[in-house]
Every structure is written in structure tokens, then in C-alpha cells.
Amino acid sequence: MRARFAVLRLLIPAVGLIVASATSLLAQNPFAPATPAPAAGAAPATPAAPPAAANPFGSGAMPAQTTPTAPATTEANPFGTPSTPATPGISIPAQPGAATPSALPPGLPTVAVPPAKGNYRVLAPGVMRTIPSPIGIDDLQSTHDLVEVVAELPNYGERETAPNRKPGRGIRFAHDVWGLEFSFKPVRFIRLKNADGTDRLVWYLVYNVRNGPVKRLVYDDTQPNKVREEPVTQPFLFVPRFELESYDVGKTYEEKVIPEAVAAIQAREDKNRKLYNTAEMTGEIPPSTKEVDNTIWGVATWEGVDPRTDRFSITVQGLTNAYRWNDAEAGYKAGDPVGTGRSYQYQVLKLNFWRPSDPYFQHEDEIRFGMPGEVDYSWSYR
């Protein structure tokens, strides 16, 4: 009996040492719960974040982990994370006019905003109307007789063995033509002060033109549709001409360059964007690509438009170099100068507008693009 008590007296200190060691290990175990488990149905408590330099495993044996700092750079983060920490309580507003494609009004063509060369005003979707280049296969070729030849030799090149072959008649002429993309804002009014204090009312149309990156068509017999597309690589000579025709008074108004009006219009529309008058717009429009946008902006102005005008159209000439010619019957006779009796027509764009108002109070909010019973725009030769 005394021997058993002696053994127990030796084991008790050893058991105490083991229990103490186990308690220490449990305190360092990362998997041991720091707090009692929540009751059923209760939301778990959010654990507090450890100090930045603390070992995530809770052991002092591991070296402390530090958060690496981002290198100083102005390059945008490809993952969309801001390069600087957000300031509490401050939100960054959305860019004005930066609508998603799904937010665009249906059926309203728009034009891409040119690359930022200044703090240009951002236009809402649908403000600019875009008219694409109209060139088609019918504009790339025409058929005519060699009137100067057959006037001298009516049976030029004909052979009895090939009675249907007439080298002087029905010759196909190829035309190297293409056109500019044209975009415009709604017609607006601006009032200027005369020297005597009276007002001048000026009608104006802000627009832009772009040479490409749309493709130009080239006639090609080897293609199923007889045409192929090629990129525009050459500048286009733009010689604009604008006319405003009032159907209510039966009068046509030629565009008038008014320098003081252009300055006032630019201050109103966008003081940072250069607007050229018609004289300044005359010249070569360089080609645009997907990387470089050489869109050029201009403004056409009219003065003295009859206030009774409700239905009117604006005709734009010079957007394409497409043309047609017609040789009048017996217009050329042997010995006449080449081209006698020949007339030319050029492709023009007509924009229709409607102003349901009266002549007493003219304001631009009444002007609508399009005309009841008519198309919004059309291309024709004249």
C-alpha cells in the first residue's frame, strides 16, 4: 500500500506538467475557436482584422508578413482598381454623356466624338445626326456613245461578221468616286446686335465631315456584286455649297459667310472647338483611320430668311465627287468643240426640316428634322 502511494506522489507532478503544456499548445492552435460557437440561428460575429505585421497563423516562430507597396506609376491599373486609396465620403461622378449602347435612343445615328485635343463639350447621344457616304455601284459607272467619234464616223469599228459589236456606242465609263461622312446638329438661331442697336437673326447649321474610315467602293467584274471595298487613303477635296429653300415663300437663300456670327456661334456651341466657315472649309480633308480621327467641324449661316418659313430644306453640295453627264440628241456636230451639247449633274444631299410656328416669334425649339409626308433626307443628281 505504501508503495502505491509513493508511485502516485511521483506521477502527480508529471501530469500537471503535461496539462500545462497542452493548454499552451491549444492557445497557439490557429484552428481552435477564439470565442464560443454561436447559438443556432444567430449570425456569426465578424472577427477583428489582425494587425498588419501580425503572423496570420498566430505563432511567433514565423516572421511577420508585411503588405507590399504598389510601385509609383501613372499607368492605369488593368483590373480597374484605383491607383490611389478612395477618400471616405467622396464619390466620383459618372462622365457626362458616357451612355452605354443600350441607353442610345433607337434609330438615332450618332457620330463618334473626336479624340480629345481640348476640353470639348460632350454631346448627348442622338444630338448629332450622321449621313453616311451614298456611293453605290450605279455611281461607279455610266454608259455613253462616243458622240465626237460617231459624228464623224457613224459606223466606227463595225464589222459585217459581228453586227452586234459597235465600238463607238454604248461604252462603259468607270468613275473613281467616293464621298465624305456628314454629321450635323439641329438648325438653330442666334441674334446679333447691329451698330444702331437693332437685332439681326441668323439661322445656322453646325456640322462636321470625315474622310473615312468608311470604305470606298471600286468596280470589280470578278466580284459577285461587281464591287469591292478599299480603305480610303487619299485626301478628299471638299468644296462645300449650302442652300436653304423655303417652300412656303418659294425662295432659295444662298449661304452667307458672316464672320462675327461664326465667333458668336462658337462661343455658344463650344468655345474650345474651332468652327470653320464655308470659305475656310474649302480644301482637302485628310483621311481618318480607327487610330486617328481627322474630323473637321464647320458652320453654315443664313440671314434674311422669311419668317413665314415653316417647311424648308438645306441642300449640301460637295460631299461626293459623283457626277453624271448627258449628251443632248444631235447636240454635237462634226467640227464642234469637244463637249458641245453636254451637261453635267453632281450628287447633292437634301435635308428636310419643319418649323410649325408663326412669323411673329421665331425660336429654334420649334424646328424639327424631317417634314410631314416627306423623307428626312435624300440624295439626288442636279
C-alpha positions in Angstrom: 0.0 0.0 0.0 2.8 2.4 0.9 4.4 1.6 -2.4 1.3 2.7 -4.4 1.2 6.0 -2.6 4.8 6.5 -3.4 4.1 6.0 -7.2 1.1 8.4 -7.1 3.2 11.0 -5.5 5.7 10.8 -8.3 3.0 10.8 -11.1 1.0 13.9 -10.0 3.7 16.5 -10.9 4.3 14.8 -14.3 0.5 15.0 -15.1 0.4 18.7 -14.1 3.3 19.4 -16.4 1.6 17.6 -19.3 -1.7 19.5 -18.8 0.1 22.9 -18.7 1.9 22.1 -21.9 -1.3 21.0 -23.7 -3.0 24.2 -22.6 -0.2 26.3 -24.1 -0.4 24.4 -27.4 -4.1 24.9 -27.6 -3.7 28.6 -27.2 -1.3 28.7 -30.1 -3.5 26.4 -32.4 -5.0 28.5 -35.3 -7.9 26.1 -35.6 -9.0 26.4 -32.0 -12.1 28.8 -31.7 -11.2 32.1 -30.0 -14.9 32.5 -28.9 -17.6 30.1 -28.1 -19.6 28.9 -31.1 -22.7 31.0 -31.7 -26.1 29.6 -30.9 -28.2 28.0 -33.6 -29.9 30.7 -35.8 -27.6 33.5 -34.6 -25.5 35.5 -37.0 -21.8 34.8 -36.6 -19.7 37.6 -35.2 -17.3 39.3 -37.6 -13.7 38.5 -36.5 -11.5 41.5 -36.0 -8.7 42.1 -38.5 -5.2 41.1 -37.3 -2.5 43.8 -37.1 -0.7 44.3 -40.4 2.5 42.9 -39.1 1.0 40.0 -37.2 1.6 36.4 -38.2 -1.7 35.1 -39.7 -1.1 31.8 -38.0 -0.6 33.3 -34.6 2.8 31.8 -34.0 5.8 33.8 -33.0 8.0 31.3 -34.8 7.2 32.7 -38.3 8.5 36.0 -39.5 5.9 38.8 -39.7 4.3 39.4 -43.1 4.3 43.0 -44.5 2.0 44.4 -47.2 4.0 45.2 -50.4 3.5 48.8 -51.6 2.5 49.5 -55.2 5.2 51.0 -57.4 4.9 54.6 -58.2 3.4 54.8 -61.7 0.8 56.8 -63.7 -0.2 53.8 -65.7 -3.8 52.7 -65.3 -4.5 49.6 -63.4 -5.7 47.0 -66.0 -8.0 45.5 -63.4 -9.8 48.8 -62.8 -8.7 49.3 -59.2 -7.9 52.9 -58.4 -4.2 53.6 -58.0 -4.8 55.8 -55.0 -7.0 54.9 -52.0 -10.5 56.2 -52.0 -11.4 59.1 -49.8 -14.2 58.3 -47.4 -17.4 60.2 -48.2 -16.3 61.3 -51.7 -17.7 59.6 -54.8 -16.5 60.1 -58.4 -19.5 61.2 -60.7 -20.1 59.4 -64.0 -18.7 61.1 -67.1 -21.4 63.3 -68.7 -22.8 61.8 -71.9 -21.0 58.5 -71.4 -24.0 56.4 -72.1 -23.9 52.7 -72.7 -25.0 51.4 -76.1 -28.2 50.1 -74.7 -29.1 53.6 -73.5 -29.0 55.1 -77.0 -32.3 56.1 -78.5 -33.3 53.6 -81.2 -32.9 54.7 -84.8 -30.8 57.8 -83.9 -27.5 57.6 -85.6 -24.6 59.1 -83.8 -21.1 60.2 -84.5 -18.0 59.2 -82.6 -16.6 62.1 -80.5 -13.1 63.1 -81.9 -10.0 62.4 -79.8 -9.5 64.9 -77.1 -7.4 67.8 -78.4 -9.0 70.1 -75.9 -11.8 70.2 -73.4 -14.5 69.7 -75.9 -18.2 69.7 -74.9 -19.6 66.2 -74.7 -22.8 65.9 -76.7 -25.6 63.6 -75.6 -26.4 60.6 -77.8 -28.6 61.5 -80.7 -27.7 65.2 -80.9 -25.6 64.6 -84.0 -27.3 63.1 -87.0 -24.9 61.2 -89.3 -25.5 60.7 -93.1 -23.1 58.1 -94.5 -21.5 58.3 -97.9 -24.1 57.2 -100.5 -21.7 55.8 -103.2 -23.1 52.7 -104.9 -22.4 50.6 -108.0 -24.6 52.9 -110.1 -22.3 55.8 -109.2 -19.2 53.9 -110.3 -20.0 53.6 -114.0 -22.1 55.1 -116.8 -22.8 54.2 -120.4 -22.5 56.6 -123.3 -21.8 56.8 -127.0 -18.6 58.4 -128.3 -20.5 61.3 -129.8 -17.4 63.0 -131.0 -16.3 59.9 -132.9 -19.7 58.7 -134.3 -20.5 62.2 -135.5 -17.5 61.9 -137.9 -17.7 58.1 -138.4 -21.3 56.8 -137.7 -20.2 53.2 -138.3 -16.9 53.4 -136.5 -15.4 50.0 -135.9 -18.4 48.0 -137.0 -17.8 44.7 -139.0 -20.3 42.6 -141.0 -19.0 39.5 -139.3 -20.0 40.9 -135.9 -23.1 43.1 -136.5 -23.8 43.5 -132.7 -20.4 44.9 -132.0 -20.4 48.7 -132.1 -17.2 50.1 -130.7 -18.4 53.6 -130.8 -21.7 53.1 -129.0 -22.8 52.0 -125.5 -19.3 52.3 -124.0 -19.0 51.8 -120.2 -17.1 54.6 -118.4 -15.7 53.9 -115.0 -15.8 56.7 -112.3 -13.4 56.9 -109.5 -15.7 58.4 -106.9 -16.2 58.3 -103.1 -17.6 60.6 -100.5 -17.4 62.1 -97.1 -19.4 61.2 -94.0 -21.6 64.1 -93.0 -22.9 64.8 -89.4 -24.9 67.8 -88.2 -26.7 69.3 -85.2 -30.2 70.7 -85.4 -30.8 74.1 -87.1 -30.5 76.9 -84.6 -30.9 80.7 -84.4 -28.6 83.4 -83.0 -29.2 87.1 -82.6 -26.5 89.7 -83.2 -26.6 93.4 -82.4 -26.2 95.9 -85.2 -24.4 99.2 -84.7 -27.7 101.0 -84.3 -28.8 98.6 -81.6 -31.2 96.6 -83.7 -31.2 92.8 -83.8 -30.0 90.5 -86.7 -31.4 87.0 -86.7 -29.0 84.4 -88.2 -30.0 80.8 -89.0 -27.1 78.4 -88.7 -26.2 74.7 -89.1 -23.2 73.2 -87.2 -21.8 70.1 -89.0 -18.7 68.0 -89.4 -17.2 66.0 -92.2 -14.9 62.9 -92.1 -13.0 61.2 -94.9 -13.1 57.6 -93.8 -12.6 55.3 -92.0 -15.6 54.0 -94.1 -14.6 52.0 -97.2 -14.7 53.3 -100.7 -16.2 51.2 -103.5 -14.3 50.1 -106.6 -15.8 48.4 -109.6 -14.6 44.9 -110.0 -16.0 42.4 -112.6 -14.5 39.5 -110.7 -16.8 40.0 -107.7 -20.3 38.6 -107.4 -21.8 42.1 -106.7 -19.3 43.8 -109.2 -17.7 45.9 -106.5 -15.1 45.6 -103.8 -14.2 47.8 -100.8 -10.9 49.5 -100.3 -9.8 51.8 -97.5 -9.7 55.5 -98.0 -6.0 56.6 -98.2 -6.2 59.8 -100.1 -7.4 63.3 -99.1 -10.7 64.5 -100.5 -11.1 67.9 -101.9 -14.2 69.4 -100.2 -15.7 72.5 -101.9 -19.0 73.0 -99.9 -22.0 74.8 -101.0 -25.2 75.3 -98.9 -28.6 76.5 -100.0 -31.7 76.9 -97.8 -35.0 76.6 -99.7 -38.3 77.9 -98.2 -41.3 76.1 -99.7 -43.7 78.5 -98.0 -42.5 81.6 -99.9 -40.9 79.8 -102.9 -37.5 81.3 -102.3 -33.9 79.9 -102.1 -31.3 81.5 -99.9 -27.6 81.1 -100.7 -25.4 80.6 -97.6 -23.7 83.8 -96.5 -20.4 83.9 -94.6 -20.8 86.1 -91.5 -17.5 86.1 -89.5 -19.0 87.9 -86.5 -21.8 85.3 -86.4 -19.3 82.4 -86.5 -17.4 83.8 -83.5 -20.7 84.1 -81.5 -21.8 80.6 -82.6 -18.5 79.1 -81.5 -18.7 80.8 -78.1 -22.2 79.4 -77.7 -21.7 75.9 -79.0 -18.2 75.0 -77.8 -15.6 77.7 -77.2 -12.8 75.1 -77.3 -13.7 73.6 -80.7 -12.7 75.5 -83.8 -15.6 76.0 -86.2 -14.7 77.0 -89.8 -16.9 79.0 -92.1 -17.6 77.7 -95.6 -14.7 79.6 -97.2 -12.3 78.1 -94.6 -13.7 74.6 -95.0 -12.8 74.6 -98.7 -9.8 72.4 -99.1 -8.6 68.8 -98.7 -10.0 66.6 -95.9 -7.3 64.2 -94.8 -8.3 60.5 -94.4 -9.3 59.2 -91.0 -8.4 55.8 -89.5 -9.5 53.9 -86.5 -6.5 55.3 -84.7 -6.6 58.9 -86.0 -9.8 60.9 -86.4 -9.4 63.9 -88.8 -13.0 65.1 -88.5 -13.3 68.8 -89.3 -16.1 71.0 -88.0 -17.8 73.8 -89.8 -20.9 76.1 -89.7 -23.2 77.3 -92.4 -25.1 80.6 -91.9 -28.1 82.4 -93.5 -29.5 85.8 -93.0 -32.8 87.4 -94.0 -34.8 84.1 -94.1 -38.5 85.0 -94.4 -40.2 84.5 -91.0 -43.2 82.8 -92.7 -41.0 79.8 -93.5 -42.4 76.6 -92.0 -41.2 73.9 -94.4 -37.7 74.2 -95.7 -34.8 72.1 -96.8 -31.0 72.6 -96.8 -29.0 71.3 -99.8 -25.4 70.4 -99.3 -23.1 70.1 -102.4 -19.5 68.9 -102.4 -19.8 65.8 -100.1 -19.1 63.4 -103.0 -17.4 63.7 -106.4 -20.0 61.5 -108.0 -21.3 63.0 -111.3 -23.3 62.2 -114.4 -23.4 63.7 -117.8 -25.9 63.7 -120.6 -25.3 64.3 -124.3 -28.2 66.0 -125.9 -29.7 64.4 -129.0 -27.8 65.9 -132.0 -26.1 68.3 -129.6 -22.7 67.6 -131.1 -22.0 68.0 -134.8 -18.9 67.3 -136.7 -16.4 70.1 -136.3 -17.9 71.4 -133.0 -15.6 71.8 -129.9 -15.3 68.6 -127.8 -18.1 68.5 -125.2 -20.6 70.6 -127.2 -24.2 69.8 -126.1 -23.0 68.0 -123.0 -24.5 68.8 -119.5 -23.3 67.6 -116.1 -25.1 66.8 -112.8 -23.5 66.4 -109.4 -24.7 64.4 -106.4 -26.1 66.5 -103.6 -27.7 65.9 -100.2 -31.0 67.4 -99.2 -32.1 67.7 -95.5 -35.7 68.4 -94.8 -37.0 70.4 -91.9 -40.3 71.5 -90.4 -41.0 74.6 -88.3 -44.6 74.5 -87.1 -44.9 78.1 -86.0 -45.9 81.7 -87.0 -43.9 84.6 -88.2 -44.2 86.7 -85.0 -41.9 84.9 -82.5 -39.1 82.9 -84.1 -37.3 80.5 -81.8 -35.2 77.4 -82.6 -37.1 75.0 -80.3 -39.8 74.7 -82.9 -37.6 73.2 -85.7 -37.9 69.5 -86.4 -35.7 67.4 -88.6 -37.9 65.8 -91.2 -41.0 67.0 -92.9 -44.6 65.6 -92.8 -45.2 63.5 -95.8 -41.5 63.6 -96.9 -38.3 61.7 -96.2 -35.9 63.1 -93.7 -33.1 63.3 -96.3 -32.4 62.2 -99.8 -29.5 62.1 -102.4 -30.0 63.2 -105.9 -28.2 64.5 -109.0 -28.7 68.0 -110.2 
